[in-house]
Amino acid sequence: MSIVFGITGGIAAYKAVGAVRLLVSAGHDVHVVPTESALRFVGLPTLEAISGNPVTTSLYEGVDTVRHVALGQSADLIVIAPATANTLAKLATGQSDDLLGTTVLASSAPLVVAPAMHTGMWRHPATVANMAVLRSRGVIVVGPEDGRLTGPDSGPGRMSEPADIVTAALDAVGSAQRERDLEGAHIVVTAGGTREPLDPVRFLGNRSSGKQGVAVARTAAQRGAQVTLIAAHLDTDVAAAASALADVVIVPVGTAAELAETVERHGVHADVVVMAAAVADYRPASVSESKIKKDDTGDGLTLRLERTPDVLAALAAAAVPGRTIVGFAAETAADRDALLALGRTKMARKGADILVLNAVGWTLGFGADDNAAIVIDREGGVVAEPVGSKDDVAHALLDAVVALRAR
């Protein structure tokens, strides 16, 4: 396999040499494309010796072969490690003022980036926005890790280890090979958390960020599906990523009742409905038309709640020939066995075709970039146990959907 390995100007550039060595040892043809800044951290002779190929940073070498385009066109995979904040910004805005930038723009190969920078830079709103754009375009992001940085500081921003980067990069090629396997399918995905109003100011909600549902919508679109994303409340960065998705129709909703009506309307003609949203089980029995004030309620306030519609069960009950229903179950389970038991009970009650189980808690599940899930079928059998990014979980879920529909 032909691999372009981009190295940019960060102290973690020294670790990139190990990743290049691993790829070469695995039998791949690796072409290293460093930036000028990268060569301040690792020498060109080292990169040529490890890769076995000539290395240059110049746009003006190999002009007769149009090298700045040919490299990208011939690549089966592009990896950039480390990917600095500057590099991520340039990728997000399509800048191509060096050989690495032109190579990326000229290529349709999977792109894997391993960010590395100071925690403050990683958390800066500009970097957060750039990462949302890149993820929306299908760029695979590896890390960064939480740990010791250059100097005395510690926190998220440390580049992942070479072996982890190589594993993710090679997995990305496998993912690309299943591209377009949902061509022609219409998939409805729900995401985010519903909000049930108490008065004009307050609501009952939940901690769902919407990341996993948006990841399902994104990966389904990448695999060729026509996607309708029914979006309850999404975190700000997740909403930005969703709005940048090409060929995904977004329908905003607020309450569980609105979500139920919208899913019924859009789902009746869908091939697959994925219920990834966190839908409120209860809502206030009455909604105040004015703000409820402490002066009017004394020392306490009693709320009477009523059940909301069970959207997943209603979908499963209203069977449509050829339609696949996928549910999600977020449970506070003590261990894997307890999670499976809760999931199988819910599957029996709901009647979905596939159920994705997540363990959640005070510091687990909600809002994280990574996820761990168990995917079960109608009989309660385990069909997948993905661990990784939310896109990894989404792909595993869609793999299960494709396999089920093929049967």
C-alpha positions as CSV (number, residue, x, y, z in Angstrom):
1,M,0.0,0.0,0.0
2,S,1.3,3.5,-0.8
3,I,1.2,5.8,2.2
4,V,2.0,9.4,2.5
5,F,3.2,10.3,6.0
6,G,3.2,14.0,6.8
7,I,5.2,15.3,9.7
8,T,4.7,18.8,11.0
9,G,6.7,21.1,13.3
10,G,6.1,19.9,16.8
11,I,8.4,18.3,19.4
12,A,6.5,15.1,19.0
13,A,8.0,14.8,15.5
14,Y,10.6,12.5,16.9
15,K,7.9,9.9,17.6
16,A,6.8,10.0,14.0
17,V,10.0,8.2,13.0
18,G,8.8,5.1,15.0
19,A,5.4,5.2,13.2
20,V,7.1,5.3,9.8
21,R,9.3,2.4,10.8
22,L,6.3,0.3,11.8
23,L,4.6,1.0,8.5
24,V,7.7,0.1,6.4
25,S,8.2,-3.0,8.5
26,A,4.7,-4.0,7.7
27,G,5.5,-3.9,4.0
28,H,4.1,-0.6,3.0
29,D,5.6,2.0,0.6
30,V,5.9,5.1,2.7
31,H,6.6,8.5,1.3
32,V,7.4,11.0,4.1
33,V,6.4,14.6,3.5
34,P,7.7,16.9,6.2
35,T,7.1,20.6,6.6
36,E,10.0,22.9,6.8
37,S,9.3,23.3,10.5
38,A,9.3,19.6,11.0
39,L,12.9,19.4,9.8
40,R,13.9,21.5,12.8
41,F,13.0,18.6,15.0
42,V,14.0,15.5,12.9
43,G,16.6,15.4,10.2
44,L,15.9,14.7,6.5
45,P,18.6,11.9,6.3
46,T,16.8,10.1,9.1
47,L,13.5,10.2,7.3
48,E,15.0,9.0,4.0
49,A,16.9,6.2,5.8
50,I,13.8,4.9,7.7
51,S,11.3,5.3,4.8
52,G,13.6,4.1,2.0
53,N,12.3,6.9,-0.2
54,P,13.6,10.3,-1.1
55,V,12.2,13.1,1.0
56,T,11.6,16.8,0.1
57,T,9.6,19.7,1.4
58,S,9.7,21.6,-1.9
59,L,6.8,22.2,-4.3
60,Y,9.4,22.9,-7.0
61,E,11.1,19.5,-7.2
62,G,9.8,16.9,-9.5
63,V,7.8,19.5,-11.5
64,D,8.1,17.4,-14.6
65,T,6.0,14.6,-12.9
66,V,3.7,17.2,-11.2
67,R,4.8,15.6,-7.8
68,H,2.7,17.9,-5.7
69,V,-0.4,16.3,-7.3
70,A,0.9,12.9,-8.1
71,L,1.8,12.0,-4.5
72,G,-1.8,12.6,-3.4
73,Q,-3.3,10.9,-6.3
74,S,-1.3,7.7,-5.9
75,A,-1.7,7.5,-2.1
76,D,-3.9,4.8,-0.5
77,L,-3.6,6.5,2.8
78,I,-2.4,9.8,4.2
79,V,-1.2,10.1,7.9
80,I,-0.1,13.4,9.5
81,A,1.6,13.0,12.9
82,P,2.2,15.1,14.7
83,A,-0.6,17.4,13.5
84,T,0.0,20.8,15.0
85,A,-2.7,23.4,15.7
86,N,-1.4,25.4,12.7
87,T,-1.6,22.3,10.4
88,L,-5.1,21.5,11.6
89,A,-6.2,25.1,10.9
90,K,-4.7,25.0,7.4
91,L,-6.4,21.6,6.7
92,A,-9.7,22.9,7.8
93,T,-9.5,26.0,5.5
94,G,-8.0,24.1,2.6
95,Q,-4.7,26.0,2.5
96,S,-2.0,24.5,0.3
97,D,1.1,26.6,0.5
98,D,3.5,23.6,0.9
99,L,4.0,20.1,-0.5
100,L,2.0,18.5,2.3
101,G,-1.0,20.8,1.8
102,T,-1.2,20.2,-1.9
103,T,-0.8,16.5,-1.4
104,V,-3.8,16.4,0.9
105,L,-6.0,18.5,-1.4
106,A,-5.1,16.4,-4.4
107,S,-6.0,13.1,-2.7
108,S,-9.2,11.2,-2.1
109,A,-7.4,8.7,0.2
110,P,-8.4,8.4,3.9
111,L,-6.8,11.1,6.0
112,V,-5.6,10.3,9.5
113,V,-4.3,13.1,11.8
114,A,-2.7,12.7,15.2
115,P,-2.9,16.1,17.0
116,A,-0.1,17.2,19.3
117,M,0.0,20.6,21.0
118,H,-0.3,22.3,24.4
119,T,-3.6,21.8,26.3
120,G,-4.5,25.5,25.9
121,M,-4.1,25.3,22.2
122,W,-6.1,22.1,21.9
123,R,-9.0,23.6,24.0
124,H,-9.0,26.9,22.2
125,P,-12.3,27.6,20.4
126,A,-10.5,28.0,17.1
127,T,-9.0,24.5,17.3
128,V,-12.3,23.1,18.6
129,A,-14.0,24.6,15.5
130,N,-11.3,23.3,13.1
131,M,-11.6,19.8,14.5
132,A,-15.4,19.9,14.1
133,V,-14.9,20.8,10.4
134,L,-12.3,18.1,9.9
135,R,-14.4,15.4,11.6
136,S,-17.4,16.4,9.5
137,R,-15.4,15.8,6.4
138,G,-14.5,12.3,7.5
139,V,-11.0,12.9,8.8
140,I,-10.0,10.2,11.3
141,V,-8.5,11.7,14.5
142,V,-6.2,9.7,16.7
143,G,-5.8,11.2,20.2
144,P,-4.5,13.4,21.6
145,E,-3.7,11.7,24.9
146,D,-3.8,13.2,28.4
147,G,-0.3,13.3,29.9
148,R,2.9,15.1,30.4
149,L,3.6,17.8,27.8
150,T,6.8,19.7,26.9
151,G,8.0,21.5,30.1
152,P,6.2,21.1,33.4
153,D,2.6,21.1,32.1
154,S,0.3,18.1,31.8
155,G,-3.1,17.6,30.2
156,P,-4.7,16.7,26.9
157,G,-2.5,17.4,23.9
158,R,0.1,14.7,24.0
159,M,0.5,12.8,20.7
160,S,-0.7,9.2,20.7
161,E,2.0,6.5,20.6
162,P,3.2,5.4,17.2
163,A,1.7,1.9,17.4
164,D,-1.7,3.3,18.2
165,I,-1.5,5.8,15.3
166,V,-0.5,3.0,12.9
167,T,-3.3,0.7,14.0
168,A,-5.9,3.5,13.6
169,A,-4.4,4.4,10.2
170,L,-4.6,0.9,8.8
171,D,-8.1,0.5,10.2
172,A,-9.1,3.6,8.3
173,V,-8.2,1.9,5.0
174,G,-10.5,-1.0,6.0
175,S,-13.2,1.4,6.8
176,A,-12.8,3.2,3.4
177,Q,-13.2,-0.2,1.6
178,R,-16.8,-0.4,2.9
179,E,-17.5,3.1,1.6
180,R,-20.9,3.4,-0.3
181,D,-22.3,0.1,1.0
182,L,-25.4,2.1,2.1
183,E,-25.9,3.7,-1.3
184,G,-29.6,4.3,-2.0
185,A,-30.7,3.7,1.6
186,H,-32.6,6.3,3.5
187,I,-31.5,6.5,7.1
188,V,-33.2,8.6,9.8
189,V,-31.1,9.3,12.8
190,T,-32.1,11.0,16.1
191,A,-29.5,12.8,18.2
192,G,-29.1,14.9,21.3
193,G,-31.3,15.3,24.3
194,T,-35.0,16.4,24.5
195,R,-36.0,19.2,26.7
196,E,-39.4,19.2,28.5
197,P,-40.5,22.7,29.5
198,L,-41.5,23.5,33.1
199,D,-42.1,27.2,32.5
200,P,-40.8,29.8,30.0
201,V,-37.4,29.7,31.7
202,R,-36.8,26.1,32.9
203,F,-36.9,22.7,31.5
204,L,-36.2,19.0,32.4
205,G,-33.3,17.8,30.3
206,N,-30.4,15.4,30.2
207,R,-26.6,15.3,29.7
208,S,-26.6,14.0,26.1
209,S,-24.2,16.0,23.9
210,G,-25.5,14.5,20.7
211,K,-22.0,13.3,19.6
212,Q,-22.9,9.7,19.0
213,G,-26.0,10.4,17.0
214,V,-24.2,12.9,14.8
215,A,-21.4,10.4,14.3
216,V,-23.9,7.9,13.1
217,A,-25.4,10.5,10.7
218,R,-21.9,11.4,9.4
219,T,-20.7,7.8,8.9
220,A,-24.0,6.8,7.2
221,A,-23.6,9.7,4.8
222,Q,-20.0,8.8,4.1
223,R,-21.2,5.3,3.3
224,G,-23.7,6.5,0.7
225,A,-26.9,6.8,2.6
226,Q,-29.5,9.6,2.3
227,V,-29.6,10.8,5.9
228,T,-32.2,12.8,7.8
229,L,-30.9,13.9,11.2
230,I,-33.6,14.7,13.7
231,A,-31.7,16.9,16.2
232,A,-32.9,17.6,19.7
233,H,-30.6,19.8,21.8
234,L,-26.9,19.4,20.7
235,D,-23.8,20.8,22.4
236,T,-22.5,23.9,20.6
237,D,-19.5,22.1,19.0
238,V,-21.6,19.1,18.0
239,A,-24.2,21.4,16.4
240,A,-21.4,23.1,14.5
241,A,-20.2,19.7,13.3
242,A,-23.7,18.6,12.3
243,S,-24.4,21.8,10.3
244,A,-21.2,21.2,8.3
245,L,-22.3,17.7,7.2
246,A,-22.9,17.6,3.4
247,D,-26.0,15.8,2.1
248,V,-27.5,15.5,5.6
249,V,-31.0,17.0,6.1
250,I,-31.3,18.4,9.7
251,V,-34.7,18.7,11.3
252,P,-34.6,20.4,14.8
253,V,-37.0,19.3,17.6
254,G,-37.4,20.2,21.2
255,T,-39.6,17.8,23.2
256,A,-40.1,14.1,23.3
257,A,-43.6,14.6,21.7
258,E,-42.1,16.7,18.9
259,L,-39.4,14.1,18.3
260,A,-42.0,11.3,18.3
261,E,-44.1,13.1,15.7
262,T,-41.1,14.0,13.5
263,V,-39.7,10.4,13.6
264,E,-43.1,9.0,12.6
265,R,-43.4,11.5,9.7
266,H,-39.9,10.9,8.4
267,G,-39.4,7.3,9.4
268,V,-42.4,5.9,7.6
269,H,-40.4,5.9,4.3
270,A,-37.0,5.2,5.8
271,D,-35.0,2.0,5.3
272,V,-33.3,2.4,8.7
273,V,-34.2,4.4,11.8
274,V,-31.5,4.9,14.4
275,M,-32.8,6.2,17.7
276,A,-29.6,7.6,19.2
277,A,-31.3,10.6,21.0
278,A,-31.7,10.6,24.7
279,V,-35.5,11.0,24.9
280,A,-37.1,12.1,28.2
281,D,-39.1,9.4,29.9
282,Y,-41.1,11.9,31.8
283,R,-42.4,15.5,31.4
284,P,-44.2,18.0,33.7
285,A,-47.9,17.2,33.8
286,S,-48.6,20.9,33.5
287,V,-46.5,23.8,32.1
288,S,-46.7,27.2,33.7
289,E,-47.2,30.1,31.3
290,S,-45.2,32.4,33.5
291,K,-41.9,31.9,35.5
292,I,-42.4,29.9,38.7
293,K,-41.1,32.2,41.4
294,K,-39.7,31.2,44.8
295,D,-42.0,33.7,46.5
296,D,-45.0,31.8,45.2
297,T,-43.8,28.3,46.1
298,G,-42.6,28.7,49.7
299,D,-39.8,26.5,50.9
300,G,-40.4,23.7,48.3
301,L,-41.8,22.9,44.9
302,T,-43.6,19.7,44.1
303,L,-43.7,18.6,40.4
304,R,-46.0,16.0,39.0
305,L,-44.6,14.2,36.0
306,E,-46.2,12.1,33.4
307,R,-44.8,9.5,31.0
308,T,-43.8,10.6,27.5
309,P,-44.5,8.6,24.4
310,D,-42.2,5.5,24.0
311,V,-40.9,6.4,20.5
312,L,-38.8,3.3,20.1
313,A,-41.5,0.8,21.1
314,A,-44.0,2.6,18.9
315,L,-41.7,2.4,15.9
316,A,-41.1,-1.3,16.4
317,A,-44.8,-2.0,16.9
318,A,-45.7,-0.2,13.7
319,A,-43.8,-2.6,11.5
320,V,-42.9,-1.4,8.0
321,P,-41.7,-4.2,5.7
322,G,-38.0,-3.9,5.1
323,R,-37.4,-1.2,7.7
324,T,-34.7,-1.8,10.4
325,I,-35.1,-0.2,13.8
326,V,-32.0,0.5,15.9
327,G,-32.3,1.6,19.6
328,F,-29.9,2.9,22.1
329,A,-29.8,2.0,25.8
330,A,-27.8,4.1,28.2
331,E,-27.6,2.3,31.5
332,T,-25.8,2.8,34.9
333,A,-24.6,-0.8,35.0
334,A,-22.0,-2.1,37.4
335,D,-20.2,-4.3,34.8
336,R,-20.6,-5.9,31.4
337,D,-22.9,-8.7,32.5
338,A,-25.2,-6.3,34.2
339,L,-25.2,-4.1,31.1
340,L,-26.1,-7.0,28.9
341,A,-28.9,-8.1,31.3
342,L,-30.4,-4.7,31.3
343,G,-30.1,-4.5,27.5
344,R,-31.7,-7.8,26.8
345,T,-34.6,-6.9,29.1
346,K,-35.0,-3.6,27.2
347,M,-34.8,-5.4,23.8
348,A,-37.6,-7.8,24.9
349,R,-39.7,-4.8,25.9
350,K,-39.0,-2.5,22.9
351,G,-38.8,-5.0,20.1
352,A,-36.1,-3.3,18.1
353,D,-34.0,-5.1,15.5
354,I,-30.7,-3.9,17.0
355,L,-29.9,-2.3,20.3
356,V,-26.7,-0.4,21.2
357,L,-25.8,-0.6,24.9
358,N,-23.8,2.1,26.7
359,A,-22.6,2.2,30.3
360,V,-23.1,5.8,31.6
361,G,-22.5,7.5,34.9
362,W,-21.4,10.8,36.5
363,T,-18.1,10.8,34.6
364,L,-18.8,8.1,32.0
365,G,-20.3,8.2,28.6
366,F,-21.9,11.6,28.1
367,G,-20.0,14.2,26.1
368,A,-16.8,12.1,25.7
369,D,-15.0,11.8,22.3
370,D,-14.6,8.1,22.8
371,N,-17.2,5.4,23.5
372,A,-17.5,1.7,24.4
373,A,-20.6,-0.2,23.4
374,I,-22.2,-3.6,23.0
375,V,-24.4,-4.2,20.0
376,I,-27.0,-6.9,20.4
377,D,-29.6,-8.4,18.0
378,R,-33.3,-9.1,18.6
379,E,-32.4,-12.4,20.3
380,G,-30.0,-10.7,22.6
381,G,-26.9,-12.1,21.0
382,V,-23.8,-9.9,20.9
383,V,-22.9,-8.9,17.4
384,A,-20.2,-6.3,18.1
385,E,-18.3,-4.7,21.0
386,P,-16.7,-1.6,19.5
387,V,-14.3,0.5,21.6
388,G,-12.8,3.7,20.2
389,S,-14.1,7.0,18.8
390,K,-17.8,7.7,18.3
391,D,-17.2,7.2,14.6
392,D,-15.8,3.8,15.3
393,V,-18.9,2.9,17.2
394,A,-21.1,4.3,14.5
395,H,-19.3,2.2,11.8
396,A,-19.7,-1.0,14.0
397,L,-23.4,-0.3,14.3
398,L,-23.8,0.3,10.6
399,D,-21.8,-2.8,9.9
400,A,-24.4,-4.7,12.0
401,V,-27.2,-3.0,10.1
402,V,-25.8,-3.9,6.7
403,A,-25.2,-7.5,7.8
404,L,-28.8,-7.8,9.1
405,R,-30.3,-6.3,6.0
406,A,-28.2,-8.6,3.8
407,R,-29.8,-11.6,5.6
